[in-house]
Structure formats: structure tokens, C-alpha cells
Amino acid sequence: MQNNLKYILKAVFFSLVIGFICPNVAISQTIQMVYTSDAHYALTRKIFRGDTDVSAKVVNAAMIKKINTVPGLTLPKDGGIEAGKKVKAVDYLIQTGDIANRMEIPYQTAAASWAQFETDYMRGVTLKDHQHKPAKLLLAPGNHDISNAIGSSKEMNPKTDPTSMVKIYNLMMKPAHPKTNENYNYATDKINYSRNIKGVHFMFITLWPDSAERIWMQKDLEKVAKTTPVIIFCHDQPTCEAKHFTNPVPPFNMTAANKFENLTAEHYKEGRVAAKDDGATNIEQRGWVKFIKAHDNIKAYFHGNSNYNEFYVYNGPDNDVALNTFRVDSPMKGEYSSKDETKLSFQLISLDPVKQELTVRECLWDTEPTNPSSRVVFGASKTISLKVK
């Protein structure tokens, strides 16, 4: 018994010494991230858990409770990272915008929506990382957050409220002098930042990688080795939406007739008026595709906006690129889950920094609406290589 105890103590001692002398040994640890988008505080769901007209506050709080149960879940035997093993910790919680719904009458202000978001996502989350510290929150803005800051052709009350943009900017950019609602300027105060996590470069950008965003992205990637995998998180899908570009007709105003929302610095190039079906974006996409080709270490793209769980490959308008893309559901505006709540989901992203692999798993969190204490159920999954050839 004494000999066994000696061996155990020696093993603990040497592991502590190695960890102190060689902290990079911990790079082998799998990183776990929860990803969701489009909280849309101010909206209501027609039906949720037997009730009607349920507020986003109630629905998002319910989802956060399920997110808090991820540590301890056993991953499915799907061939992905740590398949069949229990999740020990969650290191990051990622949310890519439309935190506040656009303030169209009678919806509440962005300030009221942000206050509810803070309660749920910043105080209600109990996730701990592998160092037993609170999971880090990583945010990107959505088109509704931006419209609240700059205004819209749709009638809003008040006409502008940049609260969610200001709060996201201050949390993620950490300026020496925090922005206020009074001095925030969307034209100059873009929420673009990156994080290096276990040898992988994560980029968070404002809305979509348009020509203006790509200037920042290029400068950021110049600091990154070409062999370092890059993953992009933003709000819009790779095809973007025509109405999100700036009106190309002087004086470039947003009107109910032209439908433009002036969310990107880039002007729409396909025509003079956005079509009712939202119009083509092939010209705009070709600029983005050219950028992808110039940076073959861009290995994955995550987005919300048009919300449902989907793992797919973006090929570009000319079918000459292949970018692994992951679309996430919304608790309020999912294309399918808004009609069938059993399809409500968020994603669990597992990163193996040694093998340079990524597994994304669909987490269905309301499969039994009459039983709120039911466990999260894993749905679809996909594993990709992050290795740069």
C-alpha cells in the first residue's frame, strides 16, 4: 500500500513539474466551444413548451439552462473528436449577433434587449473552462444590431439606439476609452478582432467579409503564419444578402422602395435597386472568393442570419472554391425550429489542436417540450481537417 502511494505521489509531482516547466504540453487538450446566434430579444415565439407568444427572454433563458448542462454530456460515437467520452469543460461561448431585434414598432429598445442578454448570457451561464475559470464569451454583431445603431427605412422608436453595438465593441475590442452611445460611429468603430487558440487563428468580423472588411482581414492575416489554420465567425452566410449592401445610387439613402439597409461599406454592384427576392450577389461574392483563394489556410466559416443547423461546403458563384461552412440555428427565428420546437439547436465545436481537426455537433435542446429537464440530444455531426497543405 505504501509503495503504491509513493508511486502515485511521484507521478503527481512529476506531472506538476512538467506542467510548470513546459506549459505548452497542455496544447494536447481538446478545446470545447458552444456556438449559437440570433437571440432576437424583443421577439416572441408562437409556441414554446405548451405556451403561446413566449418572449425571447424566456426562450433564451431556457436554452442557456440546457447549455449549462453540456459539461457531463457523453459525446456520441460518431467518429468525431472525443467520441464516446464525456465533455469535461466548455472553454468558450460564441454568439454571432442579432442580440437585439430591430426596434420596429412595437418592439423594445436595443438597450432593453441588451439588458436581458446580459442577464442570460453573462450572468446566467455557469460554464467553466479547463482551468475552472468562467467560459469566455466571444461576440460578433448582426444586421439588426447594426440597423439599431445607424437607423433603418423601417419605422423605429427611437430612430436609433446603438447600445448592443457599443456593448459588443467595448467587450471584444477593449478600447482604452470605452465607447458610449453618444460617440459610437459605425463607419469607424467596426467590431473586428482575432484570437489565437491552441495554434488556430479565429477571426470575428462585422457582418460579412465585404471589400472593406477584407482590408482589416488582410492586415490581420499578415501576422499569421501561412501554415496556421484560420476559422471565421460572422453573422451573414457566405452568399450574403443583397439588401445588406449599401445603396449604389446617390445619395445612397435607405428607403422602403430600394430596400437597402446600408450595413456594409461596399456598395451593391449587381444593379441599381435590390430585387424583392433579395437579388444576386455574384459580383460581391467573387471578391470574397478571390480572398479565400489567396489564403488557403482559411479552413472553416461559421454563421447565423438564415437560421437552421446545416454543415455544408460553400463553392462560390462559379463553383471554384470549397470552404467548409457551418450554419447555426436561432432560438427565435429558425427556419424549421420556429415551426417545430423539437428542432431547436445550438452547436458544440470540439477542437483537437494536435491532430488539427474540428468536430461540430448539433445539440438539440428541446426534444421533449413537456419535459424541460430532458437532456440535450446530439443530432448531426461533421469532422473536418484544419491542416494546411
C-alpha positions in Angstrom: 0.0 0.0 0.0 2.8 2.4 0.9 4.7 1.6 -2.3 1.5 2.4 -4.4 1.1 5.7 -2.5 4.7 6.5 -3.3 4.3 5.9 -7.0 1.1 8.0 -7.1 2.8 10.9 -5.3 5.8 10.7 -7.6 3.5 10.7 -10.7 1.6 13.7 -9.4 4.9 15.5 -8.6 6.4 14.9 -12.0 3.2 15.9 -13.8 3.2 19.2 -11.9 6.9 19.8 -12.6 6.4 19.1 -16.4 3.4 21.4 -16.4 5.3 24.2 -14.8 8.5 23.8 -16.9 6.6 23.0 -20.2 3.3 24.8 -20.1 2.8 24.1 -23.8 2.4 20.4 -23.2 -1.3 21.4 -22.4 -1.8 22.1 -26.1 -3.0 18.5 -26.4 -6.1 19.4 -24.5 -9.3 19.4 -26.6 -11.0 22.8 -26.7 -14.7 22.9 -26.4 -16.9 25.7 -27.7 -20.7 26.3 -27.7 -21.9 28.3 -30.6 -25.3 30.0 -31.1 -26.7 33.0 -32.9 -29.7 35.3 -33.4 -31.1 35.6 -29.9 -33.5 38.3 -31.1 -34.5 39.7 -27.8 -37.9 41.5 -28.2 -39.5 38.8 -30.4 -41.9 36.2 -29.3 -42.3 32.5 -30.3 -45.8 31.5 -31.3 -45.5 28.2 -29.3 -42.9 27.1 -26.7 -43.4 24.3 -24.2 -47.1 24.5 -24.3 -47.4 28.2 -24.0 -48.1 30.8 -26.7 -46.5 34.2 -27.6 -43.4 33.3 -25.4 -40.9 36.1 -25.1 -37.3 35.8 -26.3 -36.2 36.3 -22.7 -38.0 33.1 -21.6 -36.7 31.1 -24.6 -33.1 32.2 -24.4 -33.0 31.6 -20.7 -34.3 28.1 -21.3 -31.6 27.5 -23.9 -28.9 28.8 -21.6 -30.0 26.3 -18.9 -29.5 23.5 -21.4 -26.1 24.9 -22.5 -25.1 24.8 -18.8 -25.6 21.0 -18.8 -23.1 20.4 -21.7 -20.3 19.5 -19.3 -21.1 16.0 -18.3 -22.8 15.0 -21.5 -21.4 11.9 -23.2 -20.5 12.7 -26.8 -21.9 10.3 -29.5 -19.9 7.6 -31.1 -19.8 9.4 -34.4 -16.1 9.1 -35.2 -15.6 12.7 -34.2 -13.2 14.3 -31.6 -13.5 12.6 -28.2 -16.4 10.4 -29.5 -17.9 8.4 -26.7 -16.3 10.5 -24.0 -17.8 12.9 -21.5 -17.4 16.7 -22.0 -15.3 17.9 -19.1 -15.5 21.6 -19.7 -16.5 24.3 -22.1 -13.9 27.0 -22.8 -15.8 29.4 -25.0 -19.4 30.5 -25.7 -19.8 32.2 -29.1 -22.7 34.3 -30.2 -22.8 35.9 -33.7 -25.3 38.7 -33.5 -28.9 39.9 -33.8 -28.8 40.0 -30.0 -31.4 42.8 -30.1 -34.1 42.6 -32.7 -34.6 45.7 -34.9 -36.6 48.3 -33.0 -39.5 48.3 -35.3 -42.7 49.5 -33.5 -43.8 47.9 -31.1 -40.5 46.1 -30.3 -38.4 47.2 -27.4 -35.3 49.3 -27.5 -31.8 47.8 -28.1 -30.9 48.9 -24.5 -33.8 46.8 -23.1 -32.8 43.8 -25.2 -29.1 44.1 -24.2 -30.1 44.1 -20.5 -31.9 40.8 -21.0 -29.0 39.4 -22.9 -26.6 40.3 -20.1 -28.9 38.6 -17.6 -29.0 35.3 -19.6 -25.6 35.1 -21.4 -23.3 36.9 -19.0 -24.8 36.2 -15.6 -26.8 33.0 -16.3 -24.0 31.0 -17.9 -22.3 28.7 -15.4 -19.9 27.0 -17.9 -16.3 26.6 -16.7 -13.2 26.1 -18.9 -10.4 23.5 -18.4 -8.8 25.8 -15.9 -12.0 26.1 -13.9 -12.5 29.7 -14.9 -15.7 31.1 -16.5 -16.0 30.3 -20.1 -15.0 33.2 -22.3 -17.8 35.0 -24.3 -17.0 35.8 -27.9 -19.4 38.1 -29.8 -20.0 39.4 -33.3 -22.8 41.8 -34.3 -25.7 41.1 -36.6 -27.7 43.1 -39.1 -30.4 44.0 -36.5 -27.8 45.3 -34.0 -26.3 47.4 -36.8 -29.6 48.8 -38.0 -30.5 49.8 -34.5 -27.2 51.8 -34.4 -27.4 53.5 -37.8 -31.2 53.6 -38.4 -33.5 52.0 -40.9 -36.0 52.8 -43.6 -38.5 50.9 -41.4 -40.2 52.9 -38.7 -38.4 52.5 -35.4 -38.8 54.1 -32.0 -36.4 55.5 -31.1 -34.9 56.0 -34.6 -31.5 54.8 -33.3 -30.1 53.0 -30.2 -26.6 51.7 -30.6 -26.5 50.0 -27.2 -25.8 46.5 -28.4 -23.1 47.6 -30.9 -21.4 49.7 -28.2 -21.5 46.9 -25.6 -20.2 44.4 -28.0 -17.4 46.8 -29.2 -16.3 47.5 -25.6 -16.4 43.9 -24.5 -14.5 42.5 -27.5 -12.3 45.4 -28.6 -11.4 46.6 -25.1 -10.6 50.2 -26.1 -8.6 52.4 -23.7 -11.5 54.7 -23.7 -14.8 52.8 -23.9 -17.3 53.9 -26.5 -20.6 55.4 -25.4 -23.9 55.7 -27.3 -23.1 59.3 -27.9 -19.7 58.9 -29.6 -20.1 55.5 -31.3 -19.5 55.7 -35.0 -20.3 52.6 -37.0 -18.3 53.8 -40.0 -15.1 53.7 -38.0 -15.9 51.6 -35.0 -16.0 48.1 -36.6 -16.0 45.0 -34.4 -13.1 43.1 -36.0 -10.8 41.1 -33.8 -9.0 37.7 -33.7 -8.0 35.2 -31.1 -5.2 32.6 -31.3 -6.5 29.4 -29.6 -4.1 26.4 -29.4 -2.5 27.1 -32.7 -5.7 28.0 -34.6 -6.5 31.6 -35.6 -10.1 32.6 -35.0 -11.4 35.8 -36.8 -14.5 37.6 -35.8 -15.7 40.2 -38.2 -18.6 42.7 -38.7 -21.5 41.1 -40.6 -19.8 39.7 -43.8 -16.3 39.8 -45.4 -17.0 42.6 -47.9 -14.2 44.6 -49.6 -13.8 46.9 -46.6 -13.7 44.1 -44.1 -11.1 42.3 -46.2 -8.7 45.2 -45.7 -8.7 44.5 -42.0 -8.6 40.8 -42.5 -5.6 41.0 -44.8 -3.7 43.1 -42.3 -4.6 40.6 -39.5 -3.6 37.6 -41.6 -0.2 39.1 -42.5 0.7 38.5 -38.8 -0.3 34.8 -39.1 1.9 32.0 -40.5 0.5 30.6 -43.7 0.6 27.2 -42.1 -1.8 28.3 -39.3 -5.4 27.3 -39.8 -7.9 30.1 -39.8 -11.6 30.0 -38.8 -14.0 32.8 -39.5 -17.1 33.7 -37.4 -19.6 36.3 -38.6 -23.3 36.9 -38.9 -24.1 36.5 -42.6 -23.9 33.4 -44.7 -21.1 33.3 -47.4 -23.5 34.4 -50.1 -24.6 37.4 -48.0 -27.8 39.3 -48.7 -28.2 42.0 -51.4 -30.2 44.3 -49.1 -27.3 44.3 -46.6 -25.1 46.2 -49.0 -25.1 50.0 -49.4 -27.4 51.6 -51.9 -25.3 52.3 -55.0 -27.5 55.2 -56.1 -26.5 58.7 -54.8 -27.3 60.0 -52.3 -27.1 56.3 -51.1 -30.2 56.6 -48.8 -32.1 53.7 -47.3 -35.7 53.8 -48.4 -38.7 51.4 -48.3 -38.6 51.3 -52.1 -35.0 50.4 -52.6 -34.8 48.0 -49.6 -31.1 48.6 -49.0 -30.0 48.6 -45.3 -26.5 50.1 -45.8 -24.9 47.7 -43.4 -21.7 47.1 -45.4 -19.3 49.8 -46.6 -19.3 48.1 -50.0 -21.9 49.4 -52.5 -24.1 46.9 -54.2 -22.8 46.2 -57.7 -25.4 43.9 -59.3 -28.0 46.6 -60.2 -29.4 49.9 -59.1 -32.2 48.5 -56.9 -32.3 45.4 -54.7 -34.9 43.0 -56.1 -37.8 41.8 -53.9 -36.2 38.3 -53.8 -33.2 40.0 -52.4 -31.2 40.0 -55.6 -28.0 38.3 -56.7 -24.6 38.8 -55.0 -22.3 37.0 -57.5 -20.1 40.0 -58.2 -19.7 40.7 -54.4 -19.0 37.0 -53.8 -16.3 36.8 -56.4 -14.3 39.4 -54.5 -14.7 37.2 -51.4 -13.8 34.0 -53.3 -10.6 35.7 -54.6 -9.6 36.4 -51.0 -10.3 32.8 -50.0 -8.0 31.5 -52.8 -5.3 33.9 -51.7 -5.4 32.4 -48.2 -5.7 28.7 -48.4 -5.3 28.5 -44.6 -8.9 29.7 -44.2 -10.4 26.3 -43.3 -13.9 27.0 -41.9 -16.7 29.6 -41.8 -19.4 29.8 -39.2 -22.6 32.0 -39.5 -26.2 32.6 -38.4 -28.7 35.0 -40.1 -30.6 32.5 -42.2 -31.0 30.1 -39.3 -31.1 26.3 -39.2 -28.5 23.7 -38.5 -26.5 22.9 -41.6 -23.0 21.6 -42.4 -22.1 22.4 -46.0 -19.4 23.4 -48.4 -19.5 26.8 -49.9 -18.4 26.6 -53.6 -18.8 30.3 -54.7 -20.9 31.5 -57.6 -18.5 29.9 -60.1 -18.0 26.6 -58.3 -14.3 27.2 -58.0 -13.7 27.1 -54.2 -14.6 24.7 -51.4 -14.9 26.2 -47.9 -16.4 24.1 -45.0 -19.3 26.1 -43.7 -21.4 25.7 -40.6 -24.8 27.4 -40.2 -26.4 27.6 -36.8 -30.0 27.7 -35.6 -31.7 30.5 -33.8 -33.8 30.1 -30.6 -36.4 32.6 -32.1 -36.2 32.7 -35.9 -35.1 29.2 -37.0 -36.4 28.4 -40.4 -37.6 25.0 -39.2 -37.4 25.3 -35.4 -39.7 28.3 -35.4 -42.4 25.9 -36.5 -41.2 22.7 -34.7 -39.5 23.5 -31.4 -38.1 19.9 -31.2 -35.6 21.1 -33.9 -34.2 23.9 -31.7 -30.4 23.5 -31.5 -27.1 25.1 -30.8 -23.7 23.7 -31.8 -20.8 22.2 -29.8 -17.4 22.7 -31.5 -14.6 20.5 -30.5 -11.0 21.4 -31.5 -8.1 18.9 -31.4 -5.1 21.1 -31.6 -2.6 18.2 -32.0 -4.4 16.4 -34.9 -5.6 19.8 -36.2 -9.2 18.5 -36.5 -12.5 20.1 -35.8 -15.8 18.4 -35.0 -19.1 20.3 -35.0 -22.1 18.6 -33.4 -25.7 19.7 -33.5 -27.2 19.9 -29.9 -31.0 19.5 -29.9 -32.1 21.1 -26.7 -35.9 20.9 -26.7 -36.8 17.5 -28.0 -39.3 17.0 -25.2 -41.2 20.3 -24.8 -43.3 18.9 -22.0 -40.2 17.9 -20.1 -37.9 20.9 -19.6 -35.4 18.8 -17.6 -34.8 16.4 -20.5 -31.2 16.0 -21.6 -29.6 17.6 -24.7 -29.7 15.2 -27.6 -26.9 15.1 -30.2 -28.0 15.3 -33.8 -25.9 15.7 -36.9 -22.1 15.9 -36.7 -19.2 16.7 -39.0 -15.4 16.4 -38.6 -13.0 18.3 -40.8 -9.3 18.6 -41.1 -7.7 22.0 -40.4 -4.3 21.0 -41.8 -2.9 23.4 -44.4 -1.4 21.6 -47.3 
